[in-house]
Amino acid sequence: MKAIIKTNNPVTLSYAQSVLNDHDIGSFIADGHSGNALGFIGLITSRLMVIDEDVVEARALLTAAGLEDEFCPI
């Protein structure tokens, strides 16, 4: 599993996950509850995770959706 987006913005995470779901790419949000509770002070950031085999396609889809500024470094 690899993190492709790292943010505390729940709208961004939901939108990104929706884009991936529309293209049958499974994903999950790691540290979502912790990020919501402690993210406002910068301790924990939520991450959108995908399996290694889907990283390239997921990044291409999310770039097309305008989310490239949210990507984790490769």
Sequence and secondary structure as in RCSB ss.txt:
>XXXX:A:sequence
MKAIIKTNNPVTLSYAQSVLNDHDIGSFIADGHSGNALGFIGLITSRLMVIDEDVVEARALLTAAGLEDEFCPI
>XXXX:A:secstr
 EEEEEES HHHHHHHHHHHHHTT   EEETHHHHHHHGGGTS  EEEEE GGGHHHHHHHHHHTT GGGB   
